[in-house]
Amino acid sequence: MTLETLFAIIVFLMMAIVGTDITRGQLDASLRMRRALAGGTLGQLVLLPMLALLMIWLLQPHPALAVGLLLIAVSPGGVLSNYYCSVARLNVAFSIALTAVSGVVALAAMPLLFAALVPAALGLEAFRVPVGEMTARLVLFLLLPVALGMALRHRFPAVFERGRRLVRVFGFSLLAVFLALLFADQREAVAALFGEAVVLTAGFTLLALLAGWVSGRVLSLDPGDRLVLAIEFGVRNAGIAALLAVTTFQQREFAVFSAFFVLLQAPLLLIAVMLRRRLADSPDPGLRVG
């Protein structure tokens, strides 16, 4: 079995697990927030690619990291955002709805945005962007497995409710295996690009969080939902970005930034959400947030 095939299987399973975490009730409740969902999704499509271009123009990173950042910026929201919102005791249903909607929109938006961004960031002759092939892979490894997971959840709700923690642990285990395989395969590139990747990840994450918070204010969301939107802006579907890098473009080096992004971003966001949770649990009313 090739590494590309193994990556594809892992990403398919991870996206199916995402689907098992989506219930009809959660979506129905969040879809009532149509303005917030539409505005939040549009904000991601417009602001995140602009922030990626800004980072590339300012820092002039290695081309592999630049392409990796562009793939991350145009990717849909990542399922880890739902976990971070759960830890912070925020509106998880809103986070799940944002992740689901951005995933559907990505089927059309991601290939087109990436095709437009590459010339702007790397020059007109950088490389050909196969829009049709990207779209087909997104349908196969994003829409199809999520729909399958939702169907299984609908058919066996009690099973998935009882085994929710086990399913989540399995999903995190798949992510860990994915990162380990990618780092092992690209260990030389990982060592060479580590410093630049840290700066890019930290800079893009902070700018994305700020953009999400400001978007929430523009949409007149309450403070808690602004935090949800900020987290959703910051957390991207690195698995899809990496899979496209190694299959559609056949450049494993492009996927290195996706692995860095997940690994380096996690401590930043976990510290932030744990701090928010502690403040929310504080008995002093003056310290409460959201």
Buried (B, 14 or more C-beta within 10 A) or exposed (E): EEEEEBBBEBBBBBBBBBBBBBBEEBBEBBEEBEEBBEBBBEBBBEBBBEBBBEBBEEBEBBBBBBBBBBBBBBBBBBBBBBBBBBBBBBBBBBBBBBBBBBBBBBBEBBBBBBBEBBEBBBEEEBEEBBBEBBBBBBEBBBBBBBBBBBEBBBEEEEEBEEBEEEBBEBBBEBBEEBBEBBBEBBEEBBEBBEEBBEBBBEBBBEBBBBBBBBBBEEBEBEEBBBBBBBBBBBBBBBBBBBBBBBBBBEBBBBBBBBBBBBBBBBEBBBEBBEEBBEBBEEEEEEEEEB
